[in-house]
Amino acid sequence: MMTPSLLPRHPLRSVRAGTAAAILACVACGRPRDGARDAGTTAQDTTPAAQIPAAAQPAPVRPAQLDSMIRKTVAEKHLVGLSVGVAQNGSIVLARGYGVKALGTPDSVAPTTMFAIGSVTKQFTCSAVLLLAQAGKLSLSDPVAKYFPTLTRANDITLLELGQHVSGYRDFYPLDFVDREMQKDATADSIIAEYATRPLDFEPGTRWSYSNTNFLILGRVVEKVSGQPFGTFLGQRFFTPLGMTRTQYDPLPGGPGADMASGYTSFALGNPIPARPEGRGWAGSAGAIWSTPRDLLTWDLALIGGKVLDPGSYRTLTTARRFADGRTSGYGCGLGIRDQGPAVVVAHGGAVSGFVAENVVVPSTRSAIVLMANTDFAALGNLEEAILEKLVPHTDVPVVSGPPAVDAARTFLTALASGRVDRSTLGDDYSAFLTPELVAGARRSLGALGPISKVEVDHTSERGGMEVADIKFVAGKQPAGALMYRTPDGKIQEFLFARE
């Protein structure tokens, strides 16, 4: 699934609006945040990593630091198992498992353990269609009627509009649990016949609405045109050539060579319980791939490196739909697109019953993040954003001398709570603003709340040539947020905060 702020818990199914980490994806299925890139810009149009100023290049990530963050998330979120992969500058720097594959067993998650990736599958489905288009075997402008003439308004909807989620076909999986219908096995054709022959939810091409039905149709188009089962096509054209040996389409649990995690869910904040999977056939080309972080990172690097699609096809994959009224969907073909500071991020999330996944890519720095959990209640957004912050360039944030922002903020808050501040660390105007009366009042108000704790930097940006740090902290039991402005000499020019 994309980042928690982008999508609902089960991105195979539906969509939520907000920030990324949610990918992110979504970002996040994978609808990026509002205000995403316009339809004329794509991930390939971003500044190549080699052209990013050296001072703006992200520092090399430290696996030990990532490991500490990940273990903390597993413990705090009560996850059963988590598998994580991180690539930077075209190289995989971390591919590691945490927790167990199944409760009640000693079987730890290994780097080779496969997890369901849900709607991260969709970029493979769009890439399969684009590969056939490159070979001249179909066109993205083909009407659906060419392959399914009996579907609603089939002459008025194109294959590309299916992949962009602008068709109007009803989603067969809008809920966040496996309903009675989906507990039974079904074929793609029977699902398509049930959901794509209803009246459309809206006029084709006029708005964006996530629909897994679109991708079952695309998968069947691939089968009709190629003459191969969808899984066979993926294996022969993508998995085997790229060396993705731990990736399978719709595998049977316990099948040959299987090293698969078991999926879990929870209700009312209770302990994890085994999740009942969807009946076979429902996930299909909308979300039935199982994989590992290393394999998905291999895919990500090959995709942005031009080893999967030609430049025109890649541009189609990563170009957001522009509507007639000027709005952009923030979604290409099976991928979400958004800005993150000076970088473009392409991402998608996925979820099926018992599993969630995130796949987030920064093409300009040839970096990527893969997160997979075998608990479908896993909230991975904060972890995703914390890792992503280490992978995107920071051309817009000035270099500040002195301690890191989090340390400067913690020192200032602690001093303010005691009624004593070091004015040598303050800019002249802020020092004048911070009168003895204000300091004394701050001592009383903060003292009444309790000790300062959990000081964190949510993100940093630039304004007026200053570093702007968005600070989160807790005073006693009261959560609060602050903006701290620092000039390059390290002096605090503003520190204002309020309850959250």
C-alpha positions as CSV (number, residue, x, y, z in Angstrom):
1,M,0.0,0.0,0.0
2,M,1.2,3.5,-0.4
3,T,2.1,5.6,2.4
4,P,-0.6,5.5,5.2
5,S,-1.5,9.1,4.4
6,L,-2.0,8.2,0.7
7,L,-4.1,5.1,0.8
8,P,-6.4,3.1,3.0
9,R,-5.1,0.0,4.8
10,H,-5.7,-2.2,1.8
11,P,-4.4,-0.5,-1.4
12,L,-5.3,-3.5,-3.6
13,R,-8.8,-2.1,-2.8
14,S,-9.2,1.6,-2.4
15,V,-7.6,5.0,-1.8
16,R,-7.0,7.6,0.8
17,A,-5.8,11.2,0.4
18,G,-2.9,12.9,2.2
19,T,0.8,12.7,2.5
20,A,3.2,10.0,1.3
21,A,4.7,7.4,3.5
22,A,1.9,6.9,3.3
23,I,4.1,6.0,-1.3
24,L,4.4,6.2,-1.5
25,A,2.7,5.3,-2.6
26,C,1.1,5.0,-1.5
27,V,2.4,7.3,-3.2
28,A,-0.4,3.7,-2.1
29,C,-2.4,1.2,-4.9
30,G,-0.6,4.4,-5.1
31,R,-2.3,7.7,-5.5
32,P,0.2,10.4,-4.6
33,R,-0.6,13.5,-2.6
34,D,-2.7,16.4,-3.9
35,G,-0.7,18.8,-6.0
36,A,1.4,16.1,-7.6
37,R,3.4,16.6,-10.8
38,D,1.7,17.8,-13.9
39,A,1.0,15.4,-16.8
40,G,3.8,16.8,-18.9
41,T,6.5,15.8,-16.4
42,T,7.7,12.4,-15.5
43,A,10.3,10.7,-13.4
44,Q,12.7,10.6,-16.3
45,D,12.5,14.4,-16.6
46,T,14.2,14.9,-13.2
47,T,17.7,16.1,-12.8
48,P,20.1,13.2,-13.2
49,A,22.0,12.3,-10.0
50,A,25.3,13.2,-11.7
51,Q,24.0,16.8,-12.1
52,I,22.9,17.3,-8.6
53,P,25.4,19.5,-6.7
54,A,27.8,17.4,-4.5
55,A,26.8,19.3,-1.4
56,A,23.1,18.3,-2.1
57,Q,23.8,14.6,-2.6
58,P,22.4,12.5,0.3
59,A,25.0,11.1,2.6
60,P,25.6,7.4,2.4
61,V,23.0,5.6,4.5
62,R,24.3,3.5,7.4
63,P,22.8,0.0,7.6
64,A,23.2,-0.1,11.3
65,Q,21.2,3.1,11.7
66,L,18.5,1.7,9.5
67,D,18.5,-1.5,11.4
68,S,17.8,0.3,14.7
69,M,14.9,2.3,13.1
70,I,13.4,-0.9,11.7
71,R,13.6,-2.9,14.9
72,K,12.0,0.0,16.8
73,T,9.1,0.0,14.3
74,V,8.6,-3.8,14.6
75,A,8.4,-3.6,18.4
76,E,6.2,-0.5,18.6
77,K,3.8,-1.6,15.9
78,H,3.6,-5.2,17.2
79,L,4.4,-6.6,13.8
80,V,4.7,-10.3,13.2
81,G,7.3,-10.0,10.4
82,L,8.8,-7.3,8.3
83,S,11.2,-7.5,5.3
84,V,13.0,-4.4,4.3
85,G,15.2,-3.4,1.3
86,V,17.0,-0.1,0.6
87,A,19.0,0.8,-2.5
88,Q,21.1,4.0,-2.8
89,N,23.1,5.2,-5.9
90,G,22.2,2.1,-7.8
91,S,23.4,-0.4,-5.2
92,I,21.5,-2.5,-2.6
93,V,22.7,-1.4,0.8
94,L,20.1,-3.4,3.0
95,A,18.0,-6.5,2.4
96,R,17.0,-8.0,5.7
97,G,14.1,-9.7,7.5
98,Y,12.8,-9.1,11.0
99,G,10.4,-11.0,13.2
100,V,8.9,-14.4,12.2
101,K,7.2,-15.8,9.1
102,A,4.4,-17.3,11.2
103,L,3.3,-17.0,14.9
104,G,4.1,-20.0,17.0
105,T,7.1,-20.9,15.0
106,P,10.8,-20.1,15.4
107,D,11.1,-19.4,11.7
108,S,12.6,-16.0,11.3
109,V,11.9,-13.9,8.2
110,A,14.8,-14.4,5.9
111,P,15.9,-12.2,2.9
112,T,14.5,-15.0,0.7
113,T,11.1,-15.2,2.4
114,M,8.4,-14.1,-0.1
115,F,5.6,-11.7,0.9
116,A,2.4,-10.8,-1.0
117,I,3.0,-7.4,-2.5
118,G,-0.6,-6.6,-3.5
119,S,-1.1,-3.7,-5.7
120,V,2.6,-3.2,-6.3
121,T,1.8,-5.8,-8.9
122,K,0.1,-3.0,-11.0
123,Q,3.3,-1.5,-12.3
124,F,4.2,-5.0,-13.7
125,T,0.8,-5.2,-15.4
126,C,1.2,-1.8,-17.0
127,S,4.7,-2.7,-18.0
128,A,3.5,-5.9,-19.6
129,V,1.0,-3.9,-21.7
130,L,3.6,-1.4,-22.7
131,L,6.0,-4.1,-23.7
132,L,3.4,-5.5,-26.1
133,A,2.8,-2.0,-27.4
134,Q,6.5,-1.6,-28.1
135,A,6.4,-4.8,-30.1
136,G,3.4,-3.4,-32.1
137,K,1.0,-6.1,-30.9
138,L,-1.4,-3.6,-29.3
139,S,-1.8,0.1,-28.7
140,L,-2.5,2.0,-25.5
141,S,-5.1,3.9,-27.4
142,D,-7.0,0.7,-28.3
143,P,-10.6,0.7,-27.1
144,V,-11.5,-1.9,-24.5
145,A,-14.1,-3.1,-27.1
146,K,-11.3,-4.5,-29.2
147,Y,-10.8,-7.2,-26.5
148,F,-14.0,-7.1,-24.5
149,P,-16.8,-5.8,-26.8
150,T,-19.6,-6.5,-24.3
151,L,-18.4,-4.3,-21.4
152,T,-20.0,-1.0,-20.5
153,R,-19.0,1.8,-22.8
154,A,-16.2,-0.4,-24.1
155,N,-15.8,1.8,-27.3
156,D,-15.3,4.9,-25.2
157,I,-12.5,3.6,-22.8
158,T,-8.9,3.0,-23.8
159,L,-6.3,0.6,-22.4
160,L,-4.3,3.5,-21.0
161,E,-7.4,4.8,-19.2
162,L,-7.7,1.5,-17.5
163,G,-4.1,1.7,-16.3
164,Q,-4.6,5.3,-15.2
165,H,-7.8,4.5,-13.1
166,V,-9.9,7.0,-15.1
167,S,-12.2,4.5,-16.8
168,G,-15.3,4.7,-14.5
169,Y,-15.5,0.9,-14.1
170,R,-16.7,-0.1,-10.6
171,D,-13.9,-1.4,-8.2
172,F,-14.6,-5.0,-7.1
173,Y,-12.6,-4.5,-3.9
174,P,-13.5,-1.2,-2.2
175,L,-13.7,-2.6,1.3
176,D,-10.9,-3.3,3.7
177,F,-11.9,-6.9,4.5
178,V,-12.6,-10.0,2.5
179,D,-16.4,-10.0,2.0
180,R,-18.5,-13.0,1.4
181,E,-18.3,-12.9,-2.3
182,M,-14.5,-12.7,-2.3
183,Q,-14.2,-15.7,0.0
184,K,-15.1,-17.9,-3.0
185,D,-12.7,-18.7,-5.9
186,A,-13.5,-16.9,-9.2
187,T,-12.1,-16.4,-12.6
188,A,-11.0,-13.0,-14.0
189,D,-13.6,-13.2,-16.7
190,S,-16.4,-13.8,-14.2
191,I,-15.3,-10.8,-12.1
192,I,-15.0,-8.6,-15.1
193,A,-18.4,-9.7,-16.4
194,E,-19.9,-8.9,-13.0
195,Y,-18.3,-5.5,-12.4
196,A,-17.5,-4.0,-15.8
197,T,-21.0,-4.5,-17.2
198,R,-22.6,-2.2,-14.6
199,P,-23.3,1.5,-15.3
200,L,-20.0,3.5,-15.0
201,D,-19.3,5.4,-11.8
202,F,-18.4,8.5,-13.9
203,E,-17.8,9.7,-17.4
204,P,-14.6,8.1,-18.7
205,G,-11.5,10.4,-18.4
206,T,-13.2,13.0,-16.2
207,R,-11.8,11.9,-12.8
208,W,-9.6,9.5,-11.0
209,S,-11.0,6.6,-8.9
210,Y,-9.0,3.5,-7.9
211,S,-10.4,0.3,-9.5
212,N,-8.9,-3.1,-9.4
213,T,-11.4,-4.1,-12.1
214,N,-9.3,-2.1,-14.6
215,F,-6.3,-4.2,-13.9
216,L,-8.0,-7.6,-14.2
217,I,-9.1,-6.4,-17.7
218,L,-5.5,-5.4,-18.6
219,G,-4.2,-8.7,-17.4
220,R,-6.6,-10.6,-19.6
221,V,-5.7,-8.3,-22.6
222,V,-2.0,-9.4,-22.1
223,E,-3.1,-13.0,-22.1
224,K,-5.2,-12.6,-25.2
225,V,-2.5,-10.8,-27.2
226,S,0.5,-12.8,-26.0
227,G,-1.3,-16.2,-26.1
228,Q,0.3,-16.9,-22.6
229,P,-1.0,-17.1,-19.1
230,F,-0.3,-13.8,-17.3
231,G,2.1,-15.4,-14.9
232,T,4.0,-17.1,-17.6
233,F,4.4,-13.8,-19.5
234,L,5.7,-12.1,-16.4
235,G,8.2,-14.9,-15.7
236,Q,9.6,-15.0,-19.2
237,R,9.7,-11.3,-19.9
238,F,10.6,-9.8,-16.5
239,F,11.4,-12.2,-13.6
240,T,13.8,-14.6,-15.4
241,P,15.7,-12.1,-17.5
242,L,16.2,-9.8,-14.4
243,G,17.2,-12.7,-12.1
244,M,14.2,-12.2,-9.9
245,T,14.4,-15.8,-8.6
246,R,12.3,-15.2,-5.5
247,T,9.3,-13.6,-7.3
248,Q,6.2,-15.6,-8.3
249,Y,2.8,-14.8,-9.6
250,D,-0.1,-16.2,-7.6
251,P,1.9,-19.1,-6.0
252,L,0.3,-21.8,-4.0
253,P,1.2,-21.7,-0.3
254,G,3.6,-24.6,0.4
255,G,4.3,-25.1,-3.3
256,P,7.7,-26.2,-4.7
257,G,10.5,-24.1,-3.3
258,A,8.1,-22.0,-1.3
259,D,9.4,-19.9,1.5
260,M,6.3,-17.8,2.1
261,A,5.2,-15.7,5.1
262,S,1.8,-16.3,6.6
263,G,-0.6,-13.3,6.8
264,Y,-2.2,-11.8,9.9
265,T,-4.8,-9.3,10.7
266,S,-6.2,-7.7,13.9
267,F,-9.5,-6.3,15.1
268,A,-10.1,-3.6,17.8
269,L,-6.4,-3.3,18.6
270,G,-6.3,-7.0,19.5
271,N,-3.4,-9.4,19.1
272,P,-2.6,-10.6,15.5
273,I,-4.8,-13.4,14.3
274,P,-4.5,-15.4,11.0
275,A,-6.0,-13.6,8.1
276,R,-8.4,-15.3,5.8
277,P,-7.1,-14.8,2.2
278,E,-9.1,-13.8,-0.8
279,G,-10.4,-16.6,-2.9
280,R,-8.1,-17.5,-5.8
281,G,-8.6,-15.3,-8.9
282,W,-9.6,-12.1,-7.1
283,A,-6.1,-10.6,-6.8
284,G,-4.9,-11.7,-10.2
285,S,-3.2,-9.1,-12.4
286,A,-4.3,-6.4,-9.9
287,G,-2.3,-7.8,-7.0
288,A,-1.2,-11.5,-7.0
289,I,2.6,-11.2,-7.1
290,W,4.8,-12.4,-4.2
291,S,8.3,-11.2,-3.9
292,T,11.3,-10.2,-1.7
293,P,12.9,-6.8,-1.1
294,R,16.0,-7.7,-3.1
295,D,14.0,-8.8,-6.1
296,L,11.8,-5.7,-6.0
297,L,14.9,-3.5,-5.7
298,T,16.4,-5.3,-8.7
299,W,13.2,-4.5,-10.6
300,D,13.2,-0.8,-9.5
301,L,16.8,-0.3,-10.6
302,A,16.2,-2.1,-13.9
303,L,13.1,0.0,-14.6
304,I,14.6,3.4,-14.0
305,G,17.8,2.2,-15.7
306,G,16.0,1.6,-19.0
307,K,16.5,-2.2,-18.9
308,V,12.7,-3.0,-18.9
309,L,11.0,-0.4,-21.2
310,D,12.1,2.0,-23.9
311,P,12.1,5.8,-22.9
312,G,8.7,6.4,-24.5
313,S,7.0,3.6,-22.6
314,Y,8.7,4.6,-19.4
315,R,7.4,8.1,-19.9
316,T,3.9,6.7,-20.2
317,L,4.3,4.6,-17.1
318,T,5.4,7.7,-15.0
319,T,3.3,10.5,-16.5
320,A,0.3,11.6,-14.5
321,R,-3.1,12.1,-16.2
322,R,-4.1,15.6,-16.8
323,F,-7.8,16.3,-16.9
324,A,-9.6,18.8,-19.1
325,D,-10.1,21.2,-16.2
326,G,-6.4,21.3,-15.5
327,R,-6.3,18.9,-12.5
328,T,-3.7,16.2,-12.4
329,S,-4.4,12.7,-11.0
330,G,-0.9,12.3,-9.6
331,Y,-1.0,8.8,-11.1
332,G,0.6,7.4,-14.2
333,C,0.0,3.8,-15.3
334,G,0.2,1.6,-12.3
335,L,2.5,4.1,-10.5
336,G,1.9,7.2,-8.4
337,I,4.1,10.3,-9.0
338,R,4.8,13.1,-6.5
339,D,7.4,15.7,-5.6
340,Q,9.5,15.4,-2.5
341,G,11.6,18.5,-2.2
342,P,13.8,18.7,-5.3
343,A,13.2,15.1,-6.3
344,V,10.4,13.2,-8.0
345,V,9.3,10.1,-6.3
346,V,7.4,7.2,-8.0
347,A,5.7,4.8,-5.7
348,H,3.0,2.3,-5.1
349,G,1.6,0.5,-2.1
350,G,-0.1,-2.8,-2.0
351,A,-2.2,-4.9,0.3
352,V,-4.1,-8.1,0.3
353,S,-5.6,-9.9,3.3
354,G,-2.8,-10.3,5.8
355,F,-0.1,-8.3,4.0
356,V,1.0,-4.8,3.2
357,A,3.8,-3.6,1.1
358,E,5.4,-0.3,-0.1
359,N,7.7,0.3,-3.1
360,V,9.2,3.8,-3.3
361,V,11.7,4.9,-5.9
362,V,13.8,8.1,-6.3
363,P,14.9,8.0,-10.0
364,S,17.3,11.0,-9.8
365,T,19.5,9.3,-7.1
366,R,18.8,5.7,-8.3
367,S,17.5,4.9,-4.8
368,A,14.6,2.9,-3.6
369,I,12.8,1.5,-0.5
370,V,10.8,-1.7,-0.2
371,L,8.8,-2.6,2.9
372,M,6.8,-5.8,3.3
373,A,4.8,-6.8,6.4
374,N,2.8,-10.0,7.0
375,T,0.3,-8.0,9.2
376,D,-2.3,-6.0,7.2
377,F,-2.7,-3.5,10.0
378,A,1.0,-2.5,9.8
379,A,1.3,1.3,9.7
380,L,4.7,1.8,7.9
381,G,4.3,5.4,6.8
382,N,6.7,6.9,9.5
383,L,9.4,4.3,8.8
384,E,9.1,4.9,5.0
385,E,9.4,8.7,5.4
386,A,12.3,8.4,7.8
387,I,14.2,6.2,5.3
388,L,13.2,8.3,2.3
389,E,14.5,11.5,3.9
390,K,17.9,9.9,3.7
391,L,17.6,9.1,0.0
392,V,16.4,12.4,-1.5
393,P,18.7,15.3,-2.3
394,H,18.4,18.5,-0.2
395,T,19.3,21.3,-2.6
396,D,16.8,23.6,-0.9
397,V,18.0,23.3,2.7
398,P,21.0,25.5,3.7
399,V,23.9,23.9,5.5
400,V,23.8,25.0,9.2
401,S,26.8,25.0,11.5
402,G,26.5,23.7,15.0
403,P,24.5,20.8,16.3
404,P,21.8,18.9,14.3
405,A,18.4,20.5,14.3
406,V,17.0,17.9,16.7
407,D,19.7,18.5,19.3
408,A,19.4,22.3,18.9
409,A,15.6,22.1,19.5
410,R,16.0,19.8,22.5
411,T,18.6,22.1,24.1
412,F,16.5,25.2,23.5
413,L,13.2,23.6,24.8
414,T,14.9,22.2,27.9
415,A,16.5,25.6,28.7
416,L,13.2,27.5,28.1
417,A,11.4,25.1,30.5
418,S,14.0,25.9,33.1
419,G,13.6,29.7,32.6
420,R,17.1,30.2,31.3
421,V,18.2,30.5,27.7
422,D,21.6,30.9,26.1
423,R,21.1,34.1,24.2
424,S,24.4,33.6,22.3
425,T,22.5,30.9,20.3
426,L,19.7,33.3,19.3
427,G,19.5,35.8,16.5
428,D,19.3,39.4,17.6
429,D,15.6,39.9,16.7
430,Y,14.5,36.7,18.3
431,S,16.5,37.5,21.4
432,A,14.8,40.9,21.6
433,F,11.4,39.2,21.1
434,L,12.1,36.7,23.8
435,T,11.8,39.1,26.7
436,P,12.4,38.1,30.3
437,E,8.7,38.2,30.9
438,L,8.1,35.7,28.0
439,V,10.8,33.4,29.3
440,A,9.3,33.5,32.8
441,G,5.9,32.8,31.4
442,A,7.3,29.9,29.4
443,R,8.9,28.4,32.5
444,R,5.5,28.5,34.3
445,S,3.4,27.1,31.5
446,L,5.9,24.3,30.5
447,G,6.5,23.5,34.1
448,A,2.8,23.0,34.7
449,L,2.7,20.5,31.8
450,G,5.7,18.4,32.7
451,P,9.1,17.4,31.3
452,I,10.0,17.8,27.7
453,S,10.4,14.5,25.9
454,K,10.2,12.8,22.5
455,V,11.8,15.7,20.6
456,E,11.9,14.8,16.9
457,V,12.4,16.6,13.5
458,D,9.5,15.8,11.2
459,H,11.2,17.4,8.2
460,T,13.3,20.3,7.1
461,S,12.9,22.9,4.4
462,E,14.1,26.4,3.4
463,R,12.6,29.9,3.7
464,G,14.4,33.2,3.5
465,G,17.8,31.5,3.3
466,M,17.2,29.7,6.6
467,E,16.8,26.1,7.6
468,V,13.2,25.5,8.7
469,A,12.8,22.5,11.0
470,D,9.3,21.1,11.7
471,I,9.7,19.9,15.3
472,K,7.4,17.5,17.2
473,F,7.7,17.1,21.0
474,V,5.8,16.2,24.1
475,A,5.5,18.5,27.2
476,G,4.3,16.2,30.0
477,K,1.5,14.4,28.2
478,Q,0.7,17.3,25.8
479,P,1.9,16.8,22.1
480,A,3.1,20.0,20.5
481,G,4.6,21.2,17.3
482,A,7.1,23.9,16.6
483,L,8.9,25.7,13.7
484,M,12.6,26.4,14.3
485,Y,14.3,28.8,11.9
486,R,18.2,28.8,11.9
487,T,20.5,30.8,9.8
488,P,23.7,29.2,8.4
489,D,25.7,30.5,11.4
490,G,23.6,28.2,13.6
491,K,21.7,30.9,15.4
492,I,18.0,30.3,16.1
493,Q,16.0,33.1,14.5
494,E,12.5,31.8,15.5
495,F,11.1,29.0,17.7
496,L,7.4,29.2,18.0
497,F,5.2,26.3,19.1
498,A,1.6,25.3,19.8
499,R,-0.4,22.4,21.1
500,E,-1.3,19.6,18.6
